[in-house]
């Protein structure tokens, strides 16, 4: 069994010492591959930059080890039966996909730092932790003996992050006989009764969608921080969530994020960990795994994350609509929706999917994916007379692909949607998935089914709504975005520093000065350290509009019933 020994000497250095012992070697040239990315974050992460002091020995003597790529090594074993690799890993990235070592805990995402032995990835692995004897381990893997974890394969091992600490809190609840463990590391005062009640409610709702659960038990690994933070990453038997500040955990503003991200990550246990695009079955950790179905993997999951909270009664309908409206604001906050489809944006995750990028280039697969999922759910309910919905699609995806360990293609998903609809919905894919047609008319029409409407309102911020530019909210008033063809587009540039309006210094008063409706709007600004003055004029159009989903005052009894069937709440 391939063995990974994890230890450290001084936690203040944040260096974790790793020894990889490879028995029964039969290779003269032995290759080791460190993952270049991690599932849940579809971009190259270059973990190798955090390794230090790599060496190799066989029968106690050094053997040559050299790099062949940025994260692949060749060991000249001379035919030795047992080979040992040693190196250190810098664990100082506190987010849901990173690793962290200090005096109080060792939090490790093994995919950040463990090398695979090429050709032996399917063999069982063991991970031994040299940590204080009284520390607990929160992990999706079982402890075979104290502080020793075993996995069936390298993939299973690196898909199992852990928190080892002497200050972990833990509570367990069960749904349908399945244990769900909630671990918390960090300074906070959880209301366990409320947490377990809410978690059980949305878990039950998700189980009803799919019928059964992919794994025998599940672990929520929560790193609660003393500062503002929000991040979650899915795994086959667990999720890691980093959230803060801890003192606000049970306050409504942060608690809704806590349950929202938890519901989202649980849904991933089916959708992406098991129901997986063909391009990612199996994962290739050495290079990009391009796929165009991010609107399924992340978009549908984003939709269901909050939707399950409403259907289970954890959110009121009003709270759910508040979250939906936030999603709408994010979608309409830029004009990228006119330039790149959600399918193409999925492919380009590997290029620039997790950073702002150039203005108006791409959409978020999470945001547009969630809105197109909402649209599809309502359209399916409409064309089938409420006999089928997106639930039906996801249940079939689970039965046809996830359970059978078969990857799905774009075509497979579209065919399944058409099968559930009982007719072709190709126009949905052509317009809103593979195309860039405006969502607003179709979404407004679909919402009528449940007695709701999509309302457009003029942006109350006058510089955005009337002149078409956004500014930063810090001390410096800098231009951050400009609507194409807006009055500002001919006169302002990204990162212009605005210093005065009609001779009046700007200091958090831009809205107030524009509210005076001056006949002339003369802006003084610095551009590339040069002082300039420009004069803006309105063109009568509205930019950066605000959209909200609202209940119709004239909703019919049938529409109100449809609303209840959709949300499991009274209209």
CORFEN-V281426 format. One record per residue. N is the residue number from 1. RES is the residue in one letter. SS is DSSP state (h for helix, s for strand, l for the rest). PSI is psi in whole degrees, 0 to 359 (NA if undefined). OMEGA is omega as a letter, one per 40 degrees, with the letter a starting at -180 (999 if undefined). Layout:
n:N res:RES ss:SS psi:PSI omega:OMEGA
n:N res:RES ss:SS psi:PSI omega:OMEGA
//
This chain:
n:1 res:X ss:l psi:130 omega:i
n:2 res:X ss:s psi:133 omega:a
n:3 res:X ss:s psi:134 omega:i
n:4 res:X ss:s psi:119 omega:i
n:5 res:X ss:s psi:125 omega:a
n:6 res:X ss:s psi:126 omega:i
n:7 res:X ss:s psi:180 omega:i
n:8 res:X ss:l psi:159 omega:i
n:9 res:X ss:l psi:315 omega:a
n:10 res:X ss:l psi:105 omega:a
n:11 res:X ss:h psi:339 omega:a
n:12 res:X ss:h psi:343 omega:i
n:13 res:X ss:h psi:341 omega:a
n:14 res:X ss:l psi:14 omega:i
n:15 res:X ss:s psi:126 omega:i
n:16 res:X ss:s psi:132 omega:i
n:17 res:X ss:s psi:130 omega:a
n:18 res:X ss:s psi:130 omega:i
n:19 res:X ss:s psi:121 omega:i
n:20 res:X ss:s psi:117 omega:i
n:21 res:X ss:s psi:122 omega:a
n:22 res:X ss:s psi:104 omega:i
n:23 res:X ss:l psi:169 omega:i
n:24 res:X ss:l psi:41 omega:i
n:25 res:X ss:l psi:137 omega:i
n:26 res:X ss:l psi:11 omega:a
n:27 res:X ss:l psi:134 omega:i
n:28 res:X ss:l psi:318 omega:i
n:29 res:X ss:s psi:108 omega:a
n:30 res:X ss:s psi:125 omega:a
n:31 res:X ss:s psi:139 omega:i
n:32 res:X ss:s psi:136 omega:a
n:33 res:X ss:s psi:119 omega:i
n:34 res:X ss:s psi:134 omega:i
n:35 res:X ss:l psi:142 omega:i
n:36 res:X ss:l psi:350 omega:a
n:37 res:X ss:l psi:175 omega:i
n:38 res:X ss:s psi:143 omega:i
n:39 res:X ss:l psi:141 omega:a
n:40 res:X ss:l psi:345 omega:i
n:41 res:X ss:s psi:99 omega:a
n:42 res:X ss:l psi:68 omega:i
n:43 res:X ss:l psi:152 omega:i
n:44 res:X ss:l psi:135 omega:a
n:45 res:X ss:l psi:347 omega:i
n:46 res:X ss:l psi:53 omega:a
n:47 res:X ss:h psi:335 omega:a
n:48 res:X ss:h psi:339 omega:a
n:49 res:X ss:h psi:350 omega:a
n:50 res:X ss:h psi:9 omega:i
n:51 res:X ss:s psi:150 omega:a
n:52 res:X ss:s psi:141 omega:i
n:53 res:X ss:s psi:56 omega:a
n:54 res:X ss:s psi:129 omega:i
n:55 res:X ss:s psi:162 omega:a
n:56 res:X ss:s psi:142 omega:i
n:57 res:X ss:s psi:157 omega:i
n:58 res:X ss:s psi:130 omega:a
n:59 res:X ss:l psi:40 omega:i
n:60 res:X ss:l psi:358 omega:a
n:61 res:X ss:s psi:143 omega:i
n:62 res:X ss:s psi:142 omega:i
n:63 res:X ss:l psi:155 omega:a
n:64 res:X ss:l psi:136 omega:i
n:65 res:X ss:s psi:132 omega:a
n:66 res:X ss:s psi:155 omega:i
n:67 res:X ss:s psi:141 omega:i
n:68 res:X ss:s psi:335 omega:i
n:69 res:X ss:s psi:186 omega:a
n:70 res:X ss:l psi:335 omega:a
n:71 res:X ss:l psi:29 omega:i
n:72 res:X ss:s psi:137 omega:a
n:73 res:X ss:s psi:149 omega:i
n:74 res:X ss:s psi:127 omega:i
n:75 res:X ss:s psi:124 omega:i
n:76 res:X ss:s psi:102 omega:a
n:77 res:X ss:l psi:345 omega:a
n:78 res:X ss:l psi:26 omega:i
n:79 res:X ss:l psi:12 omega:a
n:80 res:X ss:l psi:142 omega:a
n:81 res:X ss:l psi:325 omega:i
n:82 res:X ss:l psi:130 omega:a
n:83 res:X ss:s psi:140 omega:a
n:84 res:X ss:s psi:130 omega:i
n:85 res:X ss:s psi:133 omega:i
n:86 res:X ss:s psi:141 omega:i
n:87 res:X ss:s psi:170 omega:i
n:88 res:X ss:s psi:151 omega:a
n:89 res:X ss:s psi:132 omega:a
n:90 res:X ss:s psi:109 omega:a
n:91 res:X ss:l psi:85 omega:i
n:92 res:X ss:s psi:56 omega:i
n:93 res:X ss:l psi:100 omega:a
n:94 res:X ss:l psi:85 omega:i
n:95 res:X ss:l psi:180 omega:a
n:96 res:X ss:l psi:348 omega:i
n:97 res:X ss:l psi:3 omega:a
n:98 res:X ss:l psi:199 omega:i
n:99 res:X ss:l psi:153 omega:a
n:100 res:X ss:s psi:135 omega:i
n:101 res:X ss:s psi:129 omega:i
n:102 res:X ss:l psi:192 omega:a
n:103 res:X ss:l psi:337 omega:a
n:104 res:X ss:l psi:341 omega:a
n:105 res:X ss:s psi:159 omega:i
n:106 res:X ss:s psi:110 omega:i
n:107 res:X ss:s psi:120 omega:a
n:108 res:X ss:s psi:130 omega:i
n:109 res:X ss:l psi:104 omega:a
n:110 res:X ss:h psi:334 omega:a
n:111 res:X ss:h psi:340 omega:i
n:112 res:X ss:h psi:333 omega:a
n:113 res:X ss:l psi:351 omega:a
n:114 res:X ss:l psi:131 omega:i
n:115 res:X ss:s psi:141 omega:i
n:116 res:X ss:s psi:144 omega:i
n:117 res:X ss:s psi:111 omega:a
n:118 res:X ss:l psi:133 omega:a
n:119 res:X ss:l psi:349 omega:a
n:120 res:X ss:l psi:23 omega:a
n:121 res:X ss:l psi:336 omega:a
n:122 res:X ss:l psi:359 omega:i
n:123 res:X ss:l psi:153 omega:i
n:124 res:X ss:l psi:148 omega:a
n:125 res:X ss:s psi:154 omega:i
n:126 res:X ss:s psi:140 omega:i
n:127 res:X ss:s psi:115 omega:a
n:128 res:X ss:s psi:129 omega:a
n:129 res:X ss:s psi:119 omega:i
n:130 res:X ss:l psi:87 omega:a
n:131 res:X ss:l psi:167 omega:i
n:132 res:X ss:l psi:140 omega:a
n:133 res:X ss:l psi:330 omega:a
n:134 res:X ss:l psi:354 omega:a
n:135 res:X ss:l psi:144 omega:i
n:136 res:X ss:s psi:162 omega:i
n:137 res:X ss:s psi:122 omega:i
n:138 res:X ss:s psi:116 omega:a
n:139 res:X ss:s psi:152 omega:i
n:140 res:X ss:l psi:342 omega:i
n:141 res:X ss:l psi:151 omega:i
n:142 res:X ss:l psi:146 omega:i
n:143 res:X ss:s psi:114 omega:i
n:144 res:X ss:s psi:325 omega:i
n:145 res:X ss:s psi:175 omega:a
n:146 res:X ss:l psi:122 omega:i
n:147 res:X ss:l psi:27 omega:i
n:148 res:X ss:s psi:122 omega:a
n:149 res:X ss:s psi:142 omega:i
n:150 res:X ss:s psi:147 omega:i
n:151 res:X ss:s psi:154 omega:a
n:152 res:X ss:l psi:340 omega:a
n:153 res:X ss:l psi:171 omega:i
n:154 res:X ss:h psi:317 omega:i
n:155 res:X ss:h psi:316 omega:a
n:156 res:X ss:h psi:324 omega:a
n:157 res:X ss:h psi:311 omega:a
n:158 res:X ss:h psi:351 omega:i
n:159 res:X ss:l psi:17 omega:a
n:160 res:X ss:l psi:79 omega:i
n:161 res:X ss:l psi:160 omega:i
n:162 res:X ss:s psi:155 omega:i
n:163 res:X ss:s psi:122 omega:i
n:164 res:X ss:s psi:125 omega:a
n:165 res:X ss:s psi:161 omega:i
n:166 res:X ss:l psi:3 omega:a
n:167 res:X ss:l psi:24 omega:i
n:168 res:X ss:l psi:140 omega:i
n:169 res:X ss:s psi:147 omega:a
n:170 res:X ss:s psi:138 omega:i
n:171 res:X ss:s psi:153 omega:a
n:172 res:X ss:s psi:139 omega:i
n:173 res:X ss:s psi:163 omega:a
n:174 res:X ss:s psi:142 omega:i
n:175 res:X ss:s psi:125 omega:a
n:176 res:X ss:l psi:36 omega:i
n:177 res:X ss:l psi:2 omega:a
n:178 res:X ss:s psi:124 omega:i
n:179 res:X ss:s psi:135 omega:i
n:180 res:X ss:s psi:120 omega:a
n:181 res:X ss:s psi:130 omega:i
n:182 res:X ss:s psi:113 omega:i
n:183 res:X ss:s psi:140 omega:i
n:184 res:X ss:s psi:125 omega:i
n:185 res:X ss:s psi:123 omega:i
n:186 res:X ss:l psi:167 omega:a
n:187 res:X ss:l psi:108 omega:i
n:188 res:X ss:l psi:169 omega:i
n:189 res:X ss:l psi:84 omega:a
n:190 res:X ss:l psi:140 omega:i
n:191 res:X ss:l psi:90 omega:a
n:192 res:X ss:h psi:326 omega:a
n:193 res:X ss:h psi:313 omega:i
n:194 res:X ss:h psi:316 omega:a
n:195 res:X ss:h psi:310 omega:a
n:196 res:X ss:h psi:324 omega:i
n:197 res:X ss:h psi:314 omega:a
n:198 res:X ss:h psi:318 omega:i
n:199 res:X ss:h psi:318 omega:i
n:200 res:X ss:h psi:324 omega:a
n:201 res:X ss:h psi:310 omega:a
n:202 res:X ss:h psi:334 omega:i
n:203 res:X ss:h psi:316 omega:i
n:204 res:X ss:h psi:318 omega:a
n:205 res:X ss:h psi:320 omega:i
n:206 res:X ss:h psi:321 omega:i
n:207 res:X ss:h psi:327 omega:i
n:208 res:X ss:h psi:329 omega:i
n:209 res:X ss:h psi:313 omega:a
n:210 res:X ss:h psi:338 omega:i
n:211 res:X ss:l psi:326 omega:i
n:212 res:X ss:l psi:177 omega:a
n:213 res:X ss:l psi:141 omega:a
n:214 res:X ss:l psi:336 omega:a
n:215 res:X ss:l psi:158 omega:a
n:216 res:X ss:l psi:336 omega:i
n:217 res:X ss:s psi:166 omega:a
n:218 res:X ss:s psi:147 omega:a
n:219 res:X ss:s psi:127 omega:i
n:220 res:X ss:s psi:115 omega:i
n:221 res:X ss:s psi:108 omega:a
n:222 res:X ss:s psi:120 omega:i
n:223 res:X ss:s psi:108 omega:a
n:224 res:X ss:s psi:119 omega:a
n:225 res:X ss:s psi:158 omega:i
n:226 res:X ss:l psi:8 omega:a
n:227 res:X ss:l psi:169 omega:a
n:228 res:X ss:l psi:124 omega:i
n:229 res:X ss:s psi:156 omega:i
n:230 res:X ss:s psi:118 omega:i
n:231 res:X ss:s psi:144 omega:i
n:232 res:X ss:s psi:147 omega:i
n:233 res:X ss:s psi:136 omega:a
n:234 res:X ss:s psi:150 omega:i
n:235 res:X ss:l psi:170 omega:a
n:236 res:X ss:l psi:321 omega:a
n:237 res:X ss:l psi:5 omega:a
n:238 res:X ss:s psi:175 omega:i
n:239 res:X ss:s psi:151 omega:i
n:240 res:X ss:s psi:130 omega:i
n:241 res:X ss:s psi:127 omega:i
n:242 res:X ss:s psi:126 omega:a
n:243 res:X ss:s psi:148 omega:i
n:244 res:X ss:s psi:172 omega:e
n:245 res:X ss:l psi:148 omega:a
n:246 res:X ss:h psi:326 omega:a
n:247 res:X ss:h psi:345 omega:i
n:248 res:X ss:h psi:9 omega:a
n:249 res:X ss:l psi:317 omega:a
n:250 res:X ss:l psi:3 omega:i
n:251 res:X ss:l psi:145 omega:a
n:252 res:X ss:h psi:320 omega:a
n:253 res:X ss:h psi:320 omega:a
n:254 res:X ss:h psi:327 omega:a
n:255 res:X ss:h psi:324 omega:i
n:256 res:X ss:h psi:329 omega:i
n:257 res:X ss:h psi:322 omega:i
n:258 res:X ss:h psi:310 omega:a
n:259 res:X ss:h psi:330 omega:i
n:260 res:X ss:h psi:311 omega:a
n:261 res:X ss:h psi:328 omega:i
n:262 res:X ss:h psi:318 omega:i
n:263 res:X ss:h psi:318 omega:i
n:264 res:X ss:h psi:310 omega:a
n:265 res:X ss:h psi:326 omega:i
n:266 res:X ss:h psi:319 omega:i
n:267 res:X ss:h psi:329 omega:i
n:268 res:X ss:h psi:338 omega:i
n:269 res:X ss:l psi:325 omega:i
n:270 res:X ss:l psi:302 omega:a
n:271 res:X ss:s psi:90 omega:i
n:272 res:X ss:l psi:322 omega:i
n:273 res:X ss:l psi:327 omega:i
n:274 res:X ss:l psi:310 omega:i
n:275 res:X ss:s psi:96 omega:a
n:276 res:X ss:l psi:141 omega:i
n:277 res:X ss:s psi:146 omega:a
n:278 res:X ss:h psi:326 omega:a
n:279 res:X ss:h psi:345 omega:a
n:280 res:X ss:h psi:21 omega:i
n:281 res:X ss:l psi:98 omega:e
n:282 res:X ss:l psi:172 omega:i
n:283 res:X ss:l psi:144 omega:i
n:284 res:X ss:l psi:104 omega:a
n:285 res:X ss:l psi:354 omega:a
n:286 res:X ss:l psi:345 omega:a
n:287 res:X ss:l psi:177 omega:i
n:288 res:X ss:l psi:144 omega:i
n:289 res:X ss:l psi:82 omega:a
n:290 res:X ss:l psi:136 omega:i
n:291 res:X ss:l psi:153 omega:a
n:292 res:X ss:l psi:6 omega:a
n:293 res:X ss:l psi:35 omega:i
n:294 res:X ss:h psi:334 omega:i
n:295 res:X ss:h psi:339 omega:i
n:296 res:X ss:h psi:306 omega:a
n:297 res:X ss:h psi:314 omega:a
n:298 res:X ss:h psi:324 omega:a
n:299 res:X ss:h psi:310 omega:i
n:300 res:X ss:h psi:322 omega:i
n:301 res:X ss:h psi:320 omega:i
n:302 res:X ss:h psi:318 omega:i
n:303 res:X ss:h psi:311 omega:a
n:304 res:X ss:h psi:334 omega:a
n:305 res:X ss:h psi:306 omega:i
n:306 res:X ss:h psi:325 omega:a
n:307 res:X ss:h psi:320 omega:i
n:308 res:X ss:h psi:328 omega:i
n:309 res:X ss:h psi:324 omega:i
n:310 res:X ss:h psi:314 omega:a
n:311 res:X ss:h psi:334 omega:i
n:312 res:X ss:l psi:357 omega:i
n:313 res:X ss:l psi:3 omega:i
n:314 res:X ss:l psi:320 omega:i
n:315 res:X ss:l psi:143 omega:i
n:316 res:X ss:l psi:166 omega:i
n:317 res:X ss:h psi:321 omega:a
n:318 res:X ss:h psi:318 omega:i
n:319 res:X ss:h psi:321 omega:i
n:320 res:X ss:h psi:317 omega:i
n:321 res:X ss:h psi:327 omega:i
n:322 res:X ss:h psi:317 omega:i
n:323 res:X ss:h psi:319 omega:i
n:324 res:X ss:h psi:318 omega:a
n:325 res:X ss:h psi:328 omega:i
n:326 res:X ss:h psi:318 omega:i
n:327 res:X ss:h psi:317 omega:i
n:328 res:X ss:h psi:316 omega:a
n:329 res:X ss:h psi:321 omega:i
n:330 res:X ss:h psi:323 omega:a
n:331 res:X ss:h psi:317 omega:a
n:332 res:X ss:l psi:8 omega:a
n:333 res:X ss:l psi:344 omega:i
n:334 res:X ss:l psi:181 omega:a
n:335 res:X ss:l psi:18 omega:i
n:336 res:X ss:h psi:336 omega:a
n:337 res:X ss:h psi:341 omega:i
n:338 res:X ss:h psi:353 omega:a
n:339 res:X ss:l psi:330 omega:a
n:340 res:X ss:l psi:133 omega:a
n:341 res:X ss:l psi:164 omega:i
n:342 res:X ss:h psi:331 omega:i
n:343 res:X ss:h psi:316 omega:i
n:344 res:X ss:h psi:325 omega:i
n:345 res:X ss:h psi:328 omega:i
n:346 res:X ss:h psi:313 omega:i
n:347 res:X ss:h psi:321 omega:a
n:348 res:X ss:l psi:5 omega:i
n:349 res:X ss:h psi:320 omega:a
n:350 res:X ss:h psi:345 omega:a
n:351 res:X ss:h psi:305 omega:a
n:352 res:X ss:h psi:32 omega:a
n:353 res:X ss:l psi:344 omega:a
n:354 res:X ss:l psi:19 omega:i
n:355 res:X ss:l psi:162 omega:a
n:356 res:X ss:l psi:321 omega:a
n:357 res:X ss:l psi:192 omega:i
n:358 res:X ss:l psi:160 omega:a
n:359 res:X ss:l psi:135 omega:i
n:360 res:X ss:l psi:34 omega:a
n:361 res:X ss:l psi:316 omega:a
n:362 res:X ss:l psi:159 omega:i
n:363 res:X ss:l psi:165 omega:i
n:364 res:X ss:l psi:127 omega:i
n:365 res:X ss:l psi:336 omega:i
n:366 res:X ss:l psi:311 omega:a
n:367 res:X ss:h psi:303 omega:i
n:368 res:X ss:h psi:325 omega:i
n:369 res:X ss:h psi:322 omega:i
n:370 res:X ss:h psi:319 omega:a
n:371 res:X ss:h psi:322 omega:i
n:372 res:X ss:h psi:332 omega:i
n:373 res:X ss:h psi:316 omega:i
n:374 res:X ss:h psi:314 omega:i
n:375 res:X ss:h psi:314 omega:a
n:376 res:X ss:h psi:319 omega:i
n:377 res:X ss:h psi:312 omega:a
n:378 res:X ss:h psi:322 omega:i
n:379 res:X ss:h psi:320 omega:i
n:380 res:X ss:h psi:319 omega:i
n:381 res:X ss:h psi:322 omega:a
n:382 res:X ss:h psi:308 omega:a
n:383 res:X ss:h psi:343 omega:a
n:384 res:X ss:l psi:6 omega:a
n:385 res:X ss:l psi:38 omega:i
n:386 res:X ss:l psi:15 omega:i
n:387 res:X ss:l psi:347 omega:i
n:388 res:X ss:l psi:164 omega:a
n:389 res:X ss:l psi:188 omega:i
n:390 res:X ss:h psi:332 omega:i
n:391 res:X ss:h psi:315 omega:a
n:392 res:X ss:h psi:317 omega:i
n:393 res:X ss:h psi:312 omega:a
n:394 res:X ss:h psi:325 omega:i
n:395 res:X ss:h psi:318 omega:i
n:396 res:X ss:h psi:324 omega:i
n:397 res:X ss:h psi:321 omega:i
n:398 res:X ss:h psi:312 omega:a
n:399 res:X ss:h psi:317 omega:a
n:400 res:X ss:h psi:330 omega:a
n:401 res:X ss:h psi:304 omega:a
n:402 res:X ss:h psi:308 omega:a
n:403 res:X ss:l psi:328 omega:a
n:404 res:X ss:l psi:2 omega:i
n:405 res:X ss:l psi:43 omega:i
n:406 res:X ss:l psi:130 omega:i
n:407 res:X ss:l psi:145 omega:a
n:408 res:X ss:s psi:155 omega:i
n:409 res:X ss:l psi:171 omega:i
n:410 res:X ss:h psi:316 omega:a
n:411 res:X ss:h psi:319 omega:i
n:412 res:X ss:h psi:314 omega:a
n:413 res:X ss:h psi:314 omega:a
n:414 res:X ss:h psi:319 omega:i
n:415 res:X ss:h psi:321 omega:a
n:416 res:X ss:h psi:320 omega:i
n:417 res:X ss:h psi:315 omega:i
n:418 res:X ss:h psi:322 omega:i
n:419 res:X ss:h psi:316 omega:i
n:420 res:X ss:h psi:321 omega:a
n:421 res:X ss:h psi:334 omega:a
n:422 res:X ss:l psi:14 omega:i
n:423 res:X ss:l psi:170 omega:a
n:424 res:X ss:l psi:128 omega:i
n:425 res:X ss:l psi:32 omega:a
n:426 res:X ss:h psi:327 omega:a
n:427 res:X ss:h psi:327 omega:i
n:428 res:X ss:h psi:314 omega:a
n:429 res:X ss:h psi:318 omega:a
n:430 res:X ss:h psi:318 omega:a
n:431 res:X ss:h psi:315 omega:a
n:432 res:X ss:h psi:343 omega:i
n:433 res:X ss:h psi:306 omega:i
n:434 res:X ss:l psi:351 omega:i
n:435 res:X ss:l psi:182 omega:a
n:436 res:X ss:l psi:27 omega:i
n:437 res:X ss:l psi:147 omega:a
n:438 res:X ss:l psi:134 omega:i
n:439 res:X ss:l psi:334 omega:a
n:440 res:X ss:h psi:309 omega:a
n:441 res:X ss:h psi:316 omega:a
n:442 res:X ss:h psi:321 omega:a
n:443 res:X ss:h psi:319 omega:i
n:444 res:X ss:h psi:317 omega:i
n:445 res:X ss:h psi:317 omega:a
n:446 res:X ss:h psi:323 omega:a
n:447 res:X ss:h psi:338 omega:i
n:448 res:X ss:h psi:329 omega:i
n:449 res:X ss:h psi:324 omega:a
n:450 res:X ss:h psi:24 omega:i
n:451 res:X ss:l psi:26 omega:a
n:452 res:X ss:s psi:172 omega:a
n:453 res:X ss:s psi:157 omega:i
n:454 res:X ss:s psi:115 omega:a
n:455 res:X ss:s psi:135 omega:i
n:456 res:X ss:s psi:131 omega:i
n:457 res:X ss:s psi:149 omega:i
n:458 res:X ss:l psi:139 omega:i
n:459 res:X ss:l psi:124 omega:a
n:460 res:X ss:l psi:341 omega:i
n:461 res:X ss:l psi:114 omega:a
n:462 res:X ss:h psi:326 omega:i
n:463 res:X ss:h psi:331 omega:i
n:464 res:X ss:h psi:307 omega:a
n:465 res:X ss:h psi:321 omega:a
n:466 res:X ss:l psi:329 omega:a
n:467 res:X ss:l psi:343 omega:i
n:468 res:X ss:l psi:37 omega:i
n:469 res:X ss:s psi:149 omega:i
n:470 res:X ss:s psi:155 omega:i
n:471 res:X ss:s psi:159 omega:i
n:472 res:X ss:l psi:159 omega:a
n:473 res:X ss:l psi:10 omega:i
n:474 res:X ss:l psi:195 omega:a
n:475 res:X ss:l psi:320 omega:i
n:476 res:X ss:l psi:133 omega:i
n:477 res:X ss:s psi:94 omega:a
n:478 res:X ss:s psi:142 omega:i
n:479 res:X ss:s psi:126 omega:a
n:480 res:X ss:s psi:337 omega:a
n:481 res:X ss:s psi:150 omega:i
n:482 res:X ss:s psi:131 omega:i
n:483 res:X ss:l psi:134 omega:i
n:484 res:X ss:l psi:136 omega:i
n:485 res:X ss:l psi:8 omega:i
n:486 res:X ss:l psi:163 omega:i
n:487 res:X ss:h psi:323 omega:a
n:488 res:X ss:h psi:338 omega:a
n:489 res:X ss:h psi:336 omega:a
n:490 res:X ss:h psi:350 omega:a
n:491 res:X ss:l psi:336 omega:a
n:492 res:X ss:l psi:158 omega:i
n:493 res:X ss:l psi:154 omega:i
n:494 res:X ss:l psi:135 omega:i
n:495 res:X ss:l psi:8 omega:i
n:496 res:X ss:l psi:135 omega:i
n:497 res:X ss:s psi:110 omega:a
n:498 res:X ss:s psi:130 omega:a
n:499 res:X ss:s psi:339 omega:a
n:500 res:X ss:s psi:150 omega:i
n:501 res:X ss:s psi:118 omega:a
n:502 res:X ss:l psi:41 omega:i
n:503 res:X ss:l psi:354 omega:a
n:504 res:X ss:s psi:129 omega:a
n:505 res:X ss:s psi:136 omega:i
n:506 res:X ss:l psi:121 omega:i
n:507 res:X ss:l psi:78 omega:a
n:508 res:X ss:l psi:31 omega:a
n:509 res:X ss:l psi:17 omega:a
n:510 res:X ss:h psi:314 omega:a
n:511 res:X ss:h psi:317 omega:a
n:512 res:X ss:h psi:319 omega:a
n:513 res:X ss:h psi:321 omega:i
n:514 res:X ss:h psi:332 omega:i
n:515 res:X ss:h psi:340 omega:i
n:516 res:X ss:l psi:355 omega:i
n:517 res:X ss:l psi:57 omega:i
n:518 res:X ss:l psi:148 omega:i
n:519 res:X ss:l psi:327 omega:i
n:520 res:X ss:l psi:136 omega:i
n:521 res:X ss:s psi:96 omega:a
n:522 res:X ss:s psi:117 omega:a
n:523 res:X ss:s psi:130 omega:i
n:524 res:X ss:s psi:135 omega:a
n:525 res:X ss:s psi:162 omega:i
n:526 res:X ss:s psi:129 omega:i
n:527 res:X ss:s psi:117 omega:a
n:528 res:X ss:l psi:44 omega:i
n:529 res:X ss:l psi:7 omega:i
n:530 res:X ss:s psi:135 omega:a
n:531 res:X ss:s psi:131 omega:a
n:532 res:X ss:s psi:162 omega:i
n:533 res:X ss:s psi:133 omega:i
n:534 res:X ss:s psi:156 omega:i
n:535 res:X ss:s psi:120 omega:a
n:536 res:X ss:s psi:144 omega:i
n:537 res:X ss:l psi:138 omega:i
n:538 res:X ss:l psi:152 omega:i
n:539 res:X ss:l psi:9 omega:i
n:540 res:X ss:l psi:357 omega:i
n:541 res:X ss:l psi:167 omega:a
n:542 res:X ss:l psi:138 omega:a
n:543 res:X ss:l psi:158 omega:i
n:544 res:X ss:l psi:50 omega:a
n:545 res:X ss:l psi:155 omega:i
n:546 res:X ss:s psi:130 omega:i
n:547 res:X ss:s psi:140 omega:i
n:548 res:X ss:s psi:150 omega:i
n:549 res:X ss:s psi:125 omega:a
n:550 res:X ss:s psi:156 omega:i
n:551 res:X ss:s psi:142 omega:i
n:552 res:X ss:l psi:137 omega:i
n:553 res:X ss:l psi:338 omega:a
n:554 res:X ss:l psi:22 omega:a
n:555 res:X ss:l psi:137 omega:a
n:556 res:X ss:l psi:168 omega:i
n:557 res:X ss:h psi:321 omega:i
n:558 res:X ss:h psi:318 omega:i
n:559 res:X ss:h psi:322 omega:i
n:560 res:X ss:h psi:324 omega:i
n:561 res:X ss:h psi:320 omega:i
n:562 res:X ss:h psi:321 omega:i
n:563 res:X ss:h psi:315 omega:a
n:564 res:X ss:h psi:322 omega:i
n:565 res:X ss:h psi:325 omega:a
n:566 res:X ss:h psi:313 omega:a
n:567 res:X ss:h psi:353 omega:a
n:568 res:X ss:l psi:30 omega:i
n:569 res:X ss:l psi:152 omega:i
n:570 res:X ss:l psi:148 omega:a
n:571 res:X ss:l psi:NA omega:999
//
